[in-house]
């Protein structure tokens, strides 16, 4: 609400700041906000790649001023880049090493779990793969890159908001032995994230670089559907070891899965495997399998494209109930048939990651134009 006392205090705090050129911070054409959701205050500053460094100090000052407001639940000040032409997705030759710290420097492998299409169970798959990797004795994190429809807090029953570390970086929350970060942890569950592409990219970039992930063997990135800004932000912000594609068997989903595979091919990210989700429904009364979305489509597509097929996951009541309750099936019933299936797929994924790391050169860091 416009007359919320915390929001009024935020405006008062920001009114004392000035832009690098001396203009008032509030009212500057490149400044949007402040806005508030669930007590957390957000501001965005529109800039360009060349001018961003000059705004680093005012961003820090604005964030500090907002965090000092009594009763607030934290603040997020983002630098966004609104460009009218799409960036060049092709990797470029490595140049001189930058003095800036490399994001996720202590993470061995970053793996994108993508679908190209919504509603195929990608987030459920990502969480259970992460838990399956954790069952191998690995240190694992999961980043929810779906800004507009974050599911990880629900799937992992995470409540509250991340704490700030001593170095002013956010600390991931923990569930079932894995670290997790999501925009859904920082805004109210019913808040609609009506953000343009540059703000989405900025938020994802900050969840990569401004979060203290620590030392991890694998960071699973739960990608949003599509092949747009969010995917570009991940490609620019880190070095992907590979991608796992999730699809249901029917042609409609496979069309979008092909687009996702093609996108990762354009940025030289290897496909680590394809998973067929909702492969069939198992009747709770008679145990009969019903191929609601067709049968074997994703496995046939994997064979056609020459990519590994990791497995087919049925649609069961237990799997649905476990996901809705915030107790993923691998954590709730690791010895059951679905829990073992995810664990086996995670073991195959880790084996492929290890083989790629030893048999190929390090992936190039992807950059936009």
PyMOL commands that set and color helices and strands:
alter all, ss='L'
color gray80, all
select helices_A, chain A and resi 5-14+52-67+122-134+152-155+183-185+197-209+229-237+251-266+297-305+317-324+329-332+337-359
alter helices_A, ss='H'
color red, helices_A
select strands_A, chain A and resi 31-37+40-47+75-81+107-114+140-144+170-171+173-175+178-182+211-212+216-222+242-247+271-282+289-290+309-315
alter strands_A, ss='S'
color yellow, strands_A
deselect
rebuild
show_as cartoon
